[in-house]
Amino acid sequence: MSGPVGIALIGMGWWGKKIFNVLQASPADIRVVRAVEPNNDAVADLCAEAGVALSTDYIDALADPAVEAVVLTTPHSLHGEQIEAAVAAGKHIFCEKPLAFTKVDAERAVKLCRDAGLVLGMGHERRWEPPILDMLAKVDADVLGRIHQIEANFSHDKFLSLERDNWRLQADQAPASGMTATGIHLLDLSVRLLGAAESVLCICEQLSSDLPQGDTVSAYIKFCGGGTSYVSASLANPFISRFAVYGSKGWIDIRDKAHVEKPAGWVVTSAILDGPITTIEIPPSEPVQANLLAFVHAVRNLKDYPITGTDLINNIALLEAVFASAKSGKIEAVR
């Protein structure tokens, strides 16, 4: 097919509305043709103003011939069955993180899409932030040398205002505090840089809030090929996002100025072997849009989608071990 990729947006909560607005402002490559939201009244005016059909049933989107791909911004535990249904209907899938809760389920999702010749995109927009793209390119070109360590934190207090029965705070949807909300982005980048993980020690605590799954989580990860990553996240302190990678030839420290919901740019401090420490500022861009454009370009066979099935599976295998370690308080092997 040619022309804009027809998208159905499944789930119109906080992040669903963010993606809806991003897609509405996107180039002609993407066209939102349908939205699905059980709480229909909450977004009826928004969809009507944009001329987007709105319904409460996922099956409506899968049956619509104008829909080539679905974007899933739904509770985490629904992703598996929703991906299976989309594959059966021949729709490409862009899924918000996490893809799954277990390695087995991630493998199944990746295989279903691969065998059907369908693109599986993931909401890991951090990979499309300009300083992250530059850092990944430098690592791939061996500018930083052998990667030794990663230190990363992604925290915010946006969930403190949620009702305590909100799905984002429930044990069956978001165990280990902020790991599924923010930490998983850092796990993804760690896996991209260091490959499959070997083991993890995760500590999850409730320190200053009544958030039911805790408010502070830290994970120390050892990788099969050597190297370590320290990933931390809080749901109860003001926003901070930092990703630092250290190698034998240099290091890079990337700090966001604001949450990706409203990007404000980045501050990057770095040093290469025998050179000075430098600090530069990177202007804002919209990584959520860039990720979605990469997805639809893959749908049109213009370019491969850069997050591989192997990375998706390795990330969820690590996430599964993080959950186990948060529960046991011990070092857990990654399957």
Disulfide bonds with the S-S distance in Angstrom:
none
